[in-house]
Amino acid sequence: GRANVGGSKLRALGLSCIHVFGMASTYAALGVFAAASGHIFGSLASNPWTLLIVGNIFALFALWMLDVFPVPSLHGPALSGLTKMGGYAGIFAAGIAAALVAGPCTTPVLGALLTYTAVAGNVAFGALLFVFSLGLGTLLLAVGAFSGCLAALPRSGQWMLWVKKALGLLMLAAAEYCIFRAGSFFL
């Protein structure tokens, strides 16, 4: 957002492309890793302990979204280098970070694609996840191209807290589903 203050629409679109390319590179690397590791990745994804860990992580984040406990601020020496990076490298790194953070949101589709890639064992299928992530980044490209229209979006307020709580409940349901699936393996 700060990288194009006072810049042109073409520059905003270019910066958005760099950000999406960072996301796409991350997903392509995951796909190539899944294809190269083959059966190991598939067995890890279907392991009940993995489901249990993911379910507990979802529950932790859901409780945070429901304001059960505060999450500490993410400021400090570990992140100061990334936030001060700036320029094209910083935008690319932010794209990589966004792909890792958005992973839980894309888990159903991404998990299916990675499992298929692992079973096929074809590295070219892994690289196709690059195309998948370009589809995910289409909205970001549109925002970059039409960033001047962002002023028309609704202002933050009480409605955002209700949305946060609703999403927290959905995430809690996802956590329960993962934990239930993990428990069904032990029965």
C-alpha positions in Angstrom: 0.0 0.0 0.0 2.8 2.5 0.8 4.9 1.5 -2.1 2.8 3.4 -4.7 1.8 6.5 -2.8 1.4 9.2 -5.4 2.3 6.8 -8.2 0.6 5.9 -11.5 -2.0 3.2 -12.0 0.4 1.4 -14.3 3.0 1.3 -11.5 0.3 0.1 -9.0 -0.5 -2.7 -11.4 3.2 -3.6 -11.8 3.7 -3.7 -8.0 0.6 -5.9 -7.7 2.1 -8.3 -10.4 5.3 -8.5 -8.4 3.3 -9.3 -5.2 1.3 -12.0 -7.0 4.5 -13.4 -8.6 5.8 -13.9 -5.1 2.7 -15.8 -4.1 2.8 -17.9 -7.3 6.4 -18.8 -6.8 5.7 -20.1 -3.3 2.8 -22.3 -4.4 4.8 -23.6 -7.4 7.6 -24.5 -5.0 5.1 -26.3 -2.8 3.9 -28.2 -5.8 7.3 -29.2 -7.0 8.2 -30.3 -3.5 5.0 -32.4 -3.3 5.8 -34.0 -6.7 9.4 -34.7 -5.7 8.5 -36.2 -2.3 5.6 -38.2 -3.7 4.1 -40.7 -1.3 5.7 -39.0 1.8 3.7 -35.8 1.3 0.4 -37.7 0.8 0.9 -39.8 3.9 1.8 -36.8 5.9 -1.3 -34.9 4.8 -3.5 -37.9 5.8 -1.8 -38.6 9.1 -4.2 -38.3 12.0 -1.5 -36.5 14.0 -1.3 -33.8 11.3 -5.0 -33.4 11.4 -4.9 -33.0 15.2 -2.1 -30.4 15.0 -3.9 -28.4 12.2 -7.2 -28.7 14.2 -5.6 -27.3 17.3 -4.0 -24.4 15.3 -7.4 -23.6 13.8 -8.9 -23.7 17.3 -6.2 -21.4 18.6 -6.8 -18.8 15.8 -10.5 -19.1 16.2 -10.3 -18.3 19.9 -8.1 -15.3 19.0 -10.7 -14.1 16.5 -13.4 -14.5 19.2 -11.4 -12.3 21.5 -10.9 -15.1 24.1 -7.3 -14.0 24.4 -5.1 -11.3 22.8 -2.4 -12.2 20.4 1.0 -10.5 21.0 2.1 -7.9 18.5 4.2 -9.1 15.6 6.8 -6.4 16.0 10.4 -7.1 16.7 13.8 -8.0 15.3 12.5 -11.0 13.4 10.1 -9.0 11.2 11.8 -5.6 11.1 14.0 -6.7 8.2 11.0 -7.8 6.1 9.1 -4.6 6.8 12.0 -2.3 6.1 13.0 -4.2 3.0 11.0 -2.0 0.7 11.1 -1.8 -3.1 10.5 -4.7 -5.4 12.3 -7.2 -3.2 10.1 -6.2 -0.2 6.9 -6.5 -2.3 8.0 -9.9 -3.6 8.8 -11.1 0.0 5.4 -9.8 1.1 3.9 -12.0 -1.7 5.7 -15.0 -0.3 4.5 -14.2 3.2 0.9 -13.7 1.9 1.0 -17.1 0.3 2.1 -18.8 3.5 -0.5 -16.9 5.6 -3.3 -17.5 3.0 -2.5 -21.3 3.1 -5.2 -22.2 5.6 -7.8 -20.3 3.5 -6.9 -22.3 0.4 -6.4 -25.6 2.2 -9.3 -27.6 0.5 -8.3 -26.8 -3.0 -4.5 -26.5 -2.4 -4.6 -29.8 -0.4 -6.4 -31.6 -3.3 -4.0 -30.2 -5.8 -0.9 -31.1 -3.8 -2.2 -34.6 -3.1 -2.9 -35.1 -6.8 0.6 -33.8 -7.6 2.2 -36.0 -5.0 0.4 -39.1 -6.3 1.2 -38.3 -9.9 4.8 -37.6 -9.0 5.1 -35.3 -12.0 7.1 -32.1 -11.3 5.3 -30.4 -14.2 2.0 -30.8 -12.3 3.7 -29.2 -9.3 4.7 -26.2 -11.5 1.0 -25.9 -12.5 0.3 -24.7 -9.0 1.9 -21.5 -10.3 -1.2 -21.1 -12.6 -3.5 -21.9 -9.6 -1.9 -19.0 -7.6 -2.2 -16.6 -10.5 -6.0 -17.3 -10.3 -5.9 -16.5 -6.6 -4.0 -13.3 -7.3 -6.5 -12.0 -9.9 -8.4 -10.0 -7.2 -5.1 -8.5 -6.0 -4.3 -7.5 -9.6 -7.7 -5.9 -10.0 -7.2 -4.0 -6.8 -3.8 -2.9 -8.0 -5.2 -1.8 -11.3 -8.1 0.1 -9.8 -6.6 1.2 -6.5 -8.2 4.6 -6.9 -11.6 3.0 -6.5 -10.7 1.8 -2.9 -12.1 5.0 -1.5 -15.6 3.8 -2.3 -15.3 0.8 0.0 -17.3 0.9 3.2 -15.6 2.3 6.3 -14.6 0.1 9.2 -16.9 -0.1 12.1 -19.0 -2.3 14.3 -19.9 -4.5 11.3 -16.3 -5.6 11.0 -16.4 -7.0 14.5 -19.5 -9.1 13.6 -17.7 -10.4 10.5 -14.7 -11.2 12.6 -16.8 -13.2 15.1 -18.7 -15.0 12.4 -15.4 -16.0 10.7 -14.0 -17.1 14.1 -17.0 -19.4 14.6 -16.5 -20.9 11.1 -12.8 -21.4 11.9 -13.8 -23.1 15.2 -16.1 -25.4 13.2 -13.2 -26.2 10.9 -11.0 -27.0 13.9 -13.7 -29.3 15.3 -13.9 -31.1 11.9 -10.1 -31.7 11.8 -10.1 -32.9 15.4 -13.1 -35.2 14.7 -11.4 -36.6 11.6 -8.2 -37.2 13.6 -10.2 -39.0 16.3 -11.9 -41.3 13.8 -8.5 -42.7 12.8 -7.9 -43.8 16.4 -11.3 -45.6 16.8 
